[in-house]
Amino acid sequence: MLGMRITMGEFFTPAVTREYPEHHPDIPDGSRNRLHNEMGDCVVCLACANDCPVDCIHIEYEEAPKGMIFSNTSKGVPIRRNASLFDIDMSQCCFCGLCVEACPTECLTMTKDFEYSTYDRTELIHAFAAPFGPAKPAAKKKRA
């Protein structure tokens, strides 16, 4: 009898429906969704690939000759490795966030984008490599 009373009480309450494609849900900060790498700030330290438990991050790089750099990050850190390949296979990612925590320059982040279903699995491989030009001499530090 108690069950029927609860059912009848819920029967007369108005339903709340969210129109999903038109009204997107609020995604909280710190949610684990698609990975994004800002290659201008990446020093290719391989920490993200080494910490990934499912090996979904694939990196190939070249070293700058001694005393040379490819570029600087937005914070002025010299980039001594040039990533010729930086791919993240989101079909293998387990969304653990270990790679984001391991990144020393905080260039690898999880976005709030959660809508990326596809019929072709190869579309889930995101290529981020943006090769720099030839290496240039490193700036000398001024002594005080």
C-alpha positions as MATLAB code, in Angstrom:
seq = 'MLGMRITMGEFFTPAVTREYPEHHPDIPDGSRNRLHNEMGDCVVCLACANDCPVDCIHIEYEEAPKGMIFSNTSKGVPIRRNASLFDIDMSQCCFCGLCVEACPTECLTMTKDFEYSTYDRTELIHAFAAPFGPAKPAAKKKRA';
ca = [
       0.000    0.000    0.000;
       2.851    2.362    0.802;
       4.343    1.708   -2.633;
       1.099    2.645   -4.385;
       0.836    5.848   -2.333;
       4.376    6.887   -3.390;
       3.632    6.005   -7.013;
       0.429    8.035   -7.082;
       2.201   11.000   -5.471;
       4.893   10.943   -8.194;
       2.268   10.476  -10.892;
       0.902   14.001  -10.424;
       4.207   15.876  -10.149;
       5.272   17.582  -13.391;
       8.108   16.008  -15.347;
      11.355   17.934  -15.863;
      12.848   17.440  -19.300;
      16.078   18.957  -20.562;
      16.211   19.560  -24.286;
      19.734   18.186  -24.680;
      20.992   19.360  -28.063;
      19.688   22.883  -27.514;
      20.558   23.177  -23.810;
      23.913   21.661  -22.900;
      24.443   20.401  -19.368;
      26.714   22.315  -17.037;
      30.073   20.523  -16.996;
      31.860   21.020  -13.655;
      35.454   22.194  -13.449;
      37.893   19.316  -13.128;
      35.771   16.922  -15.150;
      37.640   14.363  -17.208;
      36.827   14.589  -20.896;
      38.831   15.117  -24.094;
      42.569   15.808  -23.804;
      44.136   18.878  -25.384;
      47.827   19.747  -25.673;
      49.065   23.289  -26.259;
      52.177   22.456  -28.292;
      53.619   25.961  -27.961;
      54.145   25.272  -24.253;
      55.121   21.581  -24.502;
      58.789   20.824  -23.769;
      58.384   17.168  -24.885;
      59.528   15.794  -21.535;
      57.645   12.493  -22.119;
      56.174   12.563  -18.595;
      52.627   12.257  -19.916;
      53.438    9.271  -22.129;
      55.388    7.546  -19.348;
      52.567    7.967  -16.803;
      49.769    6.837  -19.127;
      48.609    3.380  -17.940;
      47.130    2.403  -21.326;
      49.842    3.896  -23.596;
      47.448    6.055  -25.602;
      49.979    8.919  -26.000;
      52.529    8.406  -28.784;
      55.454   10.817  -29.085;
      58.381   10.981  -31.508;
      60.885   13.802  -31.237;
      64.289   15.101  -32.243;
      66.837   16.710  -29.943;
      68.331   20.113  -30.635;
      72.127   20.186  -30.959;
      74.014   21.123  -27.805;
      73.685   24.819  -27.031;
      70.700   25.211  -29.365;
      66.932   25.457  -28.777;
      63.895   25.259  -31.017;
      61.793   27.868  -29.251;
      60.607   29.098  -25.857;
      57.325   28.426  -24.074;
      54.975   31.248  -23.102;
      56.677   31.258  -19.673;
      60.172   31.469  -21.194;
      61.230   27.838  -20.700;
      63.533   26.769  -23.566;
      62.265   23.956  -25.799;
      65.159   21.624  -26.619;
      63.068   18.841  -28.207;
      60.936   19.105  -31.324;
      57.905   16.791  -31.436;
      57.527   15.371  -34.918;
      54.642   13.191  -33.649;
      52.368   13.832  -30.679;
      49.225   11.731  -31.016;
      46.622   10.927  -28.387;
      44.305    8.007  -29.128;
      41.105    8.901  -27.279;
      39.579    5.502  -28.103;
      42.123    3.928  -25.720;
      42.128    6.660  -23.062;
      40.707    5.633  -19.680;
      40.308    9.300  -18.558;
      42.361    8.791  -15.408;
      44.034   12.210  -15.595;
      47.511   10.934  -14.686;
      49.023   12.509  -17.800;
      47.556   15.907  -16.908;
      48.960   15.712  -13.389;
      52.412   14.705  -14.675;
      52.794   17.615  -17.114;
      55.344   20.070  -15.655;
      54.389   22.966  -17.958;
      50.617   22.392  -17.621;
      50.179   22.360  -21.390;
      48.233   19.069  -21.368;
      44.704   19.645  -20.085;
      41.302   18.007  -20.089;
      38.668   20.093  -21.844;
      34.948   20.253  -21.131;
      34.195   18.778  -24.582;
      32.395   15.464  -24.139;
      30.570   15.112  -27.479;
      32.946   13.349  -29.821;
      31.278   10.125  -30.887;
      32.125    8.938  -34.377;
      31.651    5.997  -36.716;
      35.354    5.816  -37.585;
      37.797    5.020  -34.781;
      40.661    6.792  -36.568;
      38.872   10.120  -35.994;
      39.530    9.669  -32.271;
      43.290    9.961  -32.802;
      44.186   13.596  -32.191;
      47.464   14.830  -33.674;
      49.017   17.784  -31.841;
      52.553   17.914  -33.269;
      53.477   21.307  -34.628;
      57.141   21.028  -35.623;
      59.224   24.120  -35.061;
      61.708   25.398  -37.590;
      65.428   24.699  -37.397;
      67.160   24.997  -34.041;
      68.641   28.373  -33.161;
      71.371   29.309  -30.686;
      70.224   29.518  -27.079;
      70.195   32.984  -25.531;
      73.101   33.544  -23.181;
      72.188   34.374  -19.617;
      73.513   37.721  -18.470;
      75.672   37.656  -15.370;
      75.077   40.320  -12.756;
];
